[in-house]
Amino acid sequence: MKPTREYLAAPEIARSRDEASHGTRHVVVENVTTQQYLGGKSTVYLSVDDGVTFAVLDWNVAMLGRLKLLVREWPPHDVRIEHLDDTALRLSYCEHTYDGPVDYRASYCFDNKTWRL
């Protein structure tokens, strides 16, 4: 789905957003609380035309990343934007374990169009 600016700005009780802009890039992270997923899910939207149109950055990771994810909640949720520049987007997210919450980082490289955990 490619949401409109109005959709991403509309308030909803079970939804929260984090936004950042750099140059013509505008990123919106939408965190949704649902019963379908383990606590919720997060979707990362990217616009390269100053927020006129958005596309979804899919949570595709390399095989090495998949091996790391065997014991993690995936896709991540409660995602927050840490940094956005010309080359990469850095995010942080929290996994809830028996010992308490654990913070993780993920970054998306705009040149390679890949996620790194």
Protein Blocks (a to p, Z undefined) as FASTA:
>chain_A
ZZdfklmmpccfkbccddddehjbccdddddddfkbghiacdddddfegolaccdddfbd
cfklmmmmmmpccddehiacfbdcfkbccdddddddfkbpcdddddddfklopacZZ
